[in-house]
Amino acid sequence: MKTNYLALCAIAGLLASTACGKKEEKKNAAPPPTPVSVITASTSPAVYYDQYPATVVALKTVELRSQVTGFITSLNFQEGDLVPAGKVLY
C-alpha cells in the first residue's frame, strides 16, 4: 500500500511540474504585431449647411398710409430694419 501511495505521489508531482512548465512558455510567447497604417492629423476649415425648401410668412403685417397729402422728403429707416413702435418713419 505504501508503494502504491508513493508511486501515485511521484506521478502527481511529475504531472504538476510538467503542466506548470508549459504555461510559462505560453506566457512568454507574444502574438505577432498587427500591421497598421498611420497618418498625421491636421486641421482644415469645415463648412456645414443644410437647405430646406420653405416659405416665410410674417407673423404681423402693417400697412402704411398717409393721413395727409404731400411728398416724402426723408426715410428714417432702411428696408429690413427692426423698427420699435412709436419711431418716426418719414
Phi and psi in radians as a Rosetta constraint file:
Dihedral C 1 N 2 CA 2 C 2 CIRCULARHARMONIC -1.165 0.35
Dihedral N 2 CA 2 C 2 N 3 CIRCULARHARMONIC -0.607 0.35
Dihedral C 2 N 3 CA 3 C 3 CIRCULARHARMONIC -1.165 0.35
Dihedral N 3 CA 3 C 3 N 4 CIRCULARHARMONIC -0.704 0.35
Dihedral C 3 N 4 CA 4 C 4 CIRCULARHARMONIC -1.142 0.35
Dihedral N 4 CA 4 C 4 N 5 CIRCULARHARMONIC -0.724 0.35
Dihedral C 4 N 5 CA 5 C 5 CIRCULARHARMONIC -1.151 0.35
Dihedral N 5 CA 5 C 5 N 6 CIRCULARHARMONIC -0.740 0.35
Dihedral C 5 N 6 CA 6 C 6 CIRCULARHARMONIC -1.131 0.35
Dihedral N 6 CA 6 C 6 N 7 CIRCULARHARMONIC -0.731 0.35
Dihedral C 6 N 7 CA 7 C 7 CIRCULARHARMONIC -1.154 0.35
Dihedral N 7 CA 7 C 7 N 8 CIRCULARHARMONIC -0.724 0.35
Dihedral C 7 N 8 CA 8 C 8 CIRCULARHARMONIC -1.107 0.35
Dihedral N 8 CA 8 C 8 N 9 CIRCULARHARMONIC -0.728 0.35
Dihedral C 8 N 9 CA 9 C 9 CIRCULARHARMONIC -1.148 0.35
Dihedral N 9 CA 9 C 9 N 10 CIRCULARHARMONIC -0.682 0.35
Dihedral C 9 N 10 CA 10 C 10 CIRCULARHARMONIC -1.132 0.35
Dihedral N 10 CA 10 C 10 N 11 CIRCULARHARMONIC -0.751 0.35
Dihedral C 10 N 11 CA 11 C 11 CIRCULARHARMONIC -1.158 0.35
Dihedral N 11 CA 11 C 11 N 12 CIRCULARHARMONIC -0.731 0.35
Dihedral C 11 N 12 CA 12 C 12 CIRCULARHARMONIC -1.114 0.35
Dihedral N 12 CA 12 C 12 N 13 CIRCULARHARMONIC -0.715 0.35
Dihedral C 12 N 13 CA 13 C 13 CIRCULARHARMONIC -1.149 0.35
Dihedral N 13 CA 13 C 13 N 14 CIRCULARHARMONIC -0.690 0.35
Dihedral C 13 N 14 CA 14 C 14 CIRCULARHARMONIC -1.137 0.35
Dihedral N 14 CA 14 C 14 N 15 CIRCULARHARMONIC -0.759 0.35
Dihedral C 14 N 15 CA 15 C 15 CIRCULARHARMONIC -1.129 0.35
Dihedral N 15 CA 15 C 15 N 16 CIRCULARHARMONIC -0.714 0.35
Dihedral C 15 N 16 CA 16 C 16 CIRCULARHARMONIC -1.142 0.35
Dihedral N 16 CA 16 C 16 N 17 CIRCULARHARMONIC -0.737 0.35
Dihedral C 16 N 17 CA 17 C 17 CIRCULARHARMONIC -1.224 0.35
Dihedral N 17 CA 17 C 17 N 18 CIRCULARHARMONIC -0.591 0.35
Dihedral C 17 N 18 CA 18 C 18 CIRCULARHARMONIC -1.206 0.35
Dihedral N 18 CA 18 C 18 N 19 CIRCULARHARMONIC -0.742 0.35
Dihedral C 18 N 19 CA 19 C 19 CIRCULARHARMONIC -1.161 0.35
Dihedral N 19 CA 19 C 19 N 20 CIRCULARHARMONIC -0.671 0.35
Dihedral C 19 N 20 CA 20 C 20 CIRCULARHARMONIC -1.196 0.35
Dihedral N 20 CA 20 C 20 N 21 CIRCULARHARMONIC -0.615 0.35
Dihedral C 20 N 21 CA 21 C 21 CIRCULARHARMONIC -1.157 0.35
Dihedral N 21 CA 21 C 21 N 22 CIRCULARHARMONIC -0.607 0.35
Dihedral C 21 N 22 CA 22 C 22 CIRCULARHARMONIC -1.274 0.35
Dihedral N 22 CA 22 C 22 N 23 CIRCULARHARMONIC -0.559 0.35
Dihedral C 22 N 23 CA 23 C 23 CIRCULARHARMONIC -1.162 0.35
Dihedral N 23 CA 23 C 23 N 24 CIRCULARHARMONIC -0.649 0.35
Dihedral C 23 N 24 CA 24 C 24 CIRCULARHARMONIC -1.178 0.35
Dihedral N 24 CA 24 C 24 N 25 CIRCULARHARMONIC -0.638 0.35
Dihedral C 24 N 25 CA 25 C 25 CIRCULARHARMONIC -1.143 0.35
Dihedral N 25 CA 25 C 25 N 26 CIRCULARHARMONIC -0.664 0.35
Dihedral C 25 N 26 CA 26 C 26 CIRCULARHARMONIC -1.205 0.35
Dihedral N 26 CA 26 C 26 N 27 CIRCULARHARMONIC -0.596 0.35
Dihedral C 26 N 27 CA 27 C 27 CIRCULARHARMONIC -1.179 0.35
Dihedral N 27 CA 27 C 27 N 28 CIRCULARHARMONIC -0.626 0.35
Dihedral C 27 N 28 CA 28 C 28 CIRCULARHARMONIC -1.302 0.35
Dihedral N 28 CA 28 C 28 N 29 CIRCULARHARMONIC -0.443 0.35
Dihedral C 28 N 29 CA 29 C 29 CIRCULARHARMONIC -1.365 0.35
Dihedral N 29 CA 29 C 29 N 30 CIRCULARHARMONIC 2.084 0.35
Dihedral C 29 N 30 CA 30 C 30 CIRCULARHARMONIC -1.755 0.35
Dihedral N 30 CA 30 C 30 N 31 CIRCULARHARMONIC 2.578 0.35
Dihedral C 30 N 31 CA 31 C 31 CIRCULARHARMONIC -1.197 0.35
Dihedral N 31 CA 31 C 31 N 32 CIRCULARHARMONIC 2.681 0.35
Dihedral C 31 N 32 CA 32 C 32 CIRCULARHARMONIC -1.132 0.35
Dihedral N 32 CA 32 C 32 N 33 CIRCULARHARMONIC 2.585 0.35
Dihedral C 32 N 33 CA 33 C 33 CIRCULARHARMONIC -1.171 0.35
Dihedral N 33 CA 33 C 33 N 34 CIRCULARHARMONIC 2.539 0.35
Dihedral C 33 N 34 CA 34 C 34 CIRCULARHARMONIC -1.530 0.35
Dihedral N 34 CA 34 C 34 N 35 CIRCULARHARMONIC 2.233 0.35
Dihedral C 34 N 35 CA 35 C 35 CIRCULARHARMONIC -1.244 0.35
Dihedral N 35 CA 35 C 35 N 36 CIRCULARHARMONIC 2.356 0.35
Dihedral C 35 N 36 CA 36 C 36 CIRCULARHARMONIC -2.320 0.35
Dihedral N 36 CA 36 C 36 N 37 CIRCULARHARMONIC 2.744 0.35
Dihedral C 36 N 37 CA 37 C 37 CIRCULARHARMONIC -1.806 0.35
Dihedral N 37 CA 37 C 37 N 38 CIRCULARHARMONIC 2.508 0.35
Dihedral C 37 N 38 CA 38 C 38 CIRCULARHARMONIC -2.168 0.35
Dihedral N 38 CA 38 C 38 N 39 CIRCULARHARMONIC 2.366 0.35
Dihedral C 38 N 39 CA 39 C 39 CIRCULARHARMONIC -2.244 0.35
Dihedral N 39 CA 39 C 39 N 40 CIRCULARHARMONIC 2.782 0.35
Dihedral C 39 N 40 CA 40 C 40 CIRCULARHARMONIC -1.584 0.35
Dihedral N 40 CA 40 C 40 N 41 CIRCULARHARMONIC 2.278 0.35
Dihedral C 40 N 41 CA 41 C 41 CIRCULARHARMONIC -1.336 0.35
Dihedral N 41 CA 41 C 41 N 42 CIRCULARHARMONIC 2.458 0.35
Dihedral C 41 N 42 CA 42 C 42 CIRCULARHARMONIC -2.456 0.35
Dihedral N 42 CA 42 C 42 N 43 CIRCULARHARMONIC 2.815 0.35
Dihedral C 42 N 43 CA 43 C 43 CIRCULARHARMONIC -1.709 0.35
Dihedral N 43 CA 43 C 43 N 44 CIRCULARHARMONIC 2.600 0.35
Dihedral C 43 N 44 CA 44 C 44 CIRCULARHARMONIC -2.658 0.35
Dihedral N 44 CA 44 C 44 N 45 CIRCULARHARMONIC 2.626 0.35
Dihedral C 44 N 45 CA 45 C 45 CIRCULARHARMONIC -1.210 0.35
Dihedral N 45 CA 45 C 45 N 46 CIRCULARHARMONIC 2.444 0.35
Dihedral C 45 N 46 CA 46 C 46 CIRCULARHARMONIC -2.203 0.35
Dihedral N 46 CA 46 C 46 N 47 CIRCULARHARMONIC 2.271 0.35
Dihedral C 46 N 47 CA 47 C 47 CIRCULARHARMONIC -1.993 0.35
Dihedral N 47 CA 47 C 47 N 48 CIRCULARHARMONIC 2.090 0.35
Dihedral C 47 N 48 CA 48 C 48 CIRCULARHARMONIC -2.000 0.35
Dihedral N 48 CA 48 C 48 N 49 CIRCULARHARMONIC 2.287 0.35
Dihedral C 48 N 49 CA 49 C 49 CIRCULARHARMONIC -2.649 0.35
Dihedral N 49 CA 49 C 49 N 50 CIRCULARHARMONIC 2.707 0.35
Dihedral C 49 N 50 CA 50 C 50 CIRCULARHARMONIC -2.253 0.35
Dihedral N 50 CA 50 C 50 N 51 CIRCULARHARMONIC 2.556 0.35
Dihedral C 50 N 51 CA 51 C 51 CIRCULARHARMONIC -2.040 0.35
Dihedral N 51 CA 51 C 51 N 52 CIRCULARHARMONIC 2.293 0.35
Dihedral C 51 N 52 CA 52 C 52 CIRCULARHARMONIC -2.242 0.35
Dihedral N 52 CA 52 C 52 N 53 CIRCULARHARMONIC 2.207 0.35
Dihedral C 52 N 53 CA 53 C 53 CIRCULARHARMONIC -1.216 0.35
Dihedral N 53 CA 53 C 53 N 54 CIRCULARHARMONIC 2.271 0.35
Dihedral C 53 N 54 CA 54 C 54 CIRCULARHARMONIC -2.764 0.35
Dihedral N 54 CA 54 C 54 N 55 CIRCULARHARMONIC 2.925 0.35
Dihedral C 54 N 55 CA 55 C 55 CIRCULARHARMONIC -2.193 0.35
Dihedral N 55 CA 55 C 55 N 56 CIRCULARHARMONIC 2.265 0.35
Dihedral C 55 N 56 CA 56 C 56 CIRCULARHARMONIC -1.680 0.35
Dihedral N 56 CA 56 C 56 N 57 CIRCULARHARMONIC 2.284 0.35
Dihedral C 56 N 57 CA 57 C 57 CIRCULARHARMONIC -2.231 0.35
Dihedral N 57 CA 57 C 57 N 58 CIRCULARHARMONIC 2.312 0.35
Dihedral C 57 N 58 CA 58 C 58 CIRCULARHARMONIC -1.238 0.35
Dihedral N 58 CA 58 C 58 N 59 CIRCULARHARMONIC 2.523 0.35
Dihedral C 58 N 59 CA 59 C 59 CIRCULARHARMONIC -1.324 0.35
Dihedral N 59 CA 59 C 59 N 60 CIRCULARHARMONIC -0.648 0.35
Dihedral C 59 N 60 CA 60 C 60 CIRCULARHARMONIC -2.229 0.35
Dihedral N 60 CA 60 C 60 N 61 CIRCULARHARMONIC 2.432 0.35
Dihedral C 60 N 61 CA 61 C 61 CIRCULARHARMONIC -2.164 0.35
Dihedral N 61 CA 61 C 61 N 62 CIRCULARHARMONIC 2.609 0.35
Dihedral C 61 N 62 CA 62 C 62 CIRCULARHARMONIC -2.282 0.35
Dihedral N 62 CA 62 C 62 N 63 CIRCULARHARMONIC 2.419 0.35
Dihedral C 62 N 63 CA 63 C 63 CIRCULARHARMONIC -1.959 0.35
Dihedral N 63 CA 63 C 63 N 64 CIRCULARHARMONIC 2.127 0.35
Dihedral C 63 N 64 CA 64 C 64 CIRCULARHARMONIC -1.659 0.35
Dihedral N 64 CA 64 C 64 N 65 CIRCULARHARMONIC 2.265 0.35
Dihedral C 64 N 65 CA 65 C 65 CIRCULARHARMONIC -2.394 0.35
Dihedral N 65 CA 65 C 65 N 66 CIRCULARHARMONIC 2.516 0.35
Dihedral C 65 N 66 CA 66 C 66 CIRCULARHARMONIC -1.412 0.35
Dihedral N 66 CA 66 C 66 N 67 CIRCULARHARMONIC 2.434 0.35
Dihedral C 66 N 67 CA 67 C 67 CIRCULARHARMONIC -1.551 0.35
Dihedral N 67 CA 67 C 67 N 68 CIRCULARHARMONIC -0.312 0.35
Dihedral C 67 N 68 CA 68 C 68 CIRCULARHARMONIC -2.259 0.35
Dihedral N 68 CA 68 C 68 N 69 CIRCULARHARMONIC 2.810 0.35
Dihedral C 68 N 69 CA 69 C 69 CIRCULARHARMONIC -1.480 0.35
Dihedral N 69 CA 69 C 69 N 70 CIRCULARHARMONIC 2.583 0.35
Dihedral C 69 N 70 CA 70 C 70 CIRCULARHARMONIC 2.833 0.35
Dihedral N 70 CA 70 C 70 N 71 CIRCULARHARMONIC -2.946 0.35
Dihedral C 70 N 71 CA 71 C 71 CIRCULARHARMONIC -2.016 0.35
Dihedral N 71 CA 71 C 71 N 72 CIRCULARHARMONIC 2.571 0.35
Dihedral C 71 N 72 CA 72 C 72 CIRCULARHARMONIC -1.475 0.35
Dihedral N 72 CA 72 C 72 N 73 CIRCULARHARMONIC 2.150 0.35
Dihedral C 72 N 73 CA 73 C 73 CIRCULARHARMONIC -1.770 0.35
Dihedral N 73 CA 73 C 73 N 74 CIRCULARHARMONIC -0.407 0.35
Dihedral C 73 N 74 CA 74 C 74 CIRCULARHARMONIC -2.688 0.35
Dihedral N 74 CA 74 C 74 N 75 CIRCULARHARMONIC 2.596 0.35
Dihedral C 74 N 75 CA 75 C 75 CIRCULARHARMONIC -1.915 0.35
Dihedral N 75 CA 75 C 75 N 76 CIRCULARHARMONIC 2.177 0.35
Dihedral C 75 N 76 CA 76 C 76 CIRCULARHARMONIC -1.708 0.35
Dihedral N 76 CA 76 C 76 N 77 CIRCULARHARMONIC 0.408 0.35
Dihedral C 76 N 77 CA 77 C 77 CIRCULARHARMONIC -2.712 0.35
Dihedral N 77 CA 77 C 77 N 78 CIRCULARHARMONIC 2.895 0.35
Dihedral C 77 N 78 CA 78 C 78 CIRCULARHARMONIC -2.038 0.35
Dihedral N 78 CA 78 C 78 N 79 CIRCULARHARMONIC 2.740 0.35
Dihedral C 78 N 79 CA 79 C 79 CIRCULARHARMONIC -1.062 0.35
Dihedral N 79 CA 79 C 79 N 80 CIRCULARHARMONIC 2.277 0.35
Dihedral C 79 N 80 CA 80 C 80 CIRCULARHARMONIC 1.674 0.35
Dihedral N 80 CA 80 C 80 N 81 CIRCULARHARMONIC -0.170 0.35
Dihedral C 80 N 81 CA 81 C 81 CIRCULARHARMONIC -1.203 0.35
Dihedral N 81 CA 81 C 81 N 82 CIRCULARHARMONIC 2.587 0.35
Dihedral C 81 N 82 CA 82 C 82 CIRCULARHARMONIC -1.492 0.35
Dihedral N 82 CA 82 C 82 N 83 CIRCULARHARMONIC 2.189 0.35
Dihedral C 82 N 83 CA 83 C 83 CIRCULARHARMONIC -2.046 0.35
Dihedral N 83 CA 83 C 83 N 84 CIRCULARHARMONIC 2.102 0.35
Dihedral C 83 N 84 CA 84 C 84 CIRCULARHARMONIC -1.248 0.35
Dihedral N 84 CA 84 C 84 N 85 CIRCULARHARMONIC 2.783 0.35
Dihedral C 84 N 85 CA 85 C 85 CIRCULARHARMONIC -1.120 0.35
Dihedral N 85 CA 85 C 85 N 86 CIRCULARHARMONIC 2.375 0.35
Dihedral C 85 N 86 CA 86 C 86 CIRCULARHARMONIC 1.633 0.35
Dihedral N 86 CA 86 C 86 N 87 CIRCULARHARMONIC -0.112 0.35
Dihedral C 86 N 87 CA 87 C 87 CIRCULARHARMONIC -1.347 0.35
Dihedral N 87 CA 87 C 87 N 88 CIRCULARHARMONIC 2.483 0.35
Dihedral C 87 N 88 CA 88 C 88 CIRCULARHARMONIC -1.268 0.35
Dihedral N 88 CA 88 C 88 N 89 CIRCULARHARMONIC 2.204 0.35
Dihedral C 88 N 89 CA 89 C 89 CIRCULARHARMONIC -1.669 0.35
Dihedral N 89 CA 89 C 89 N 90 CIRCULARHARMONIC -0.738 0.35
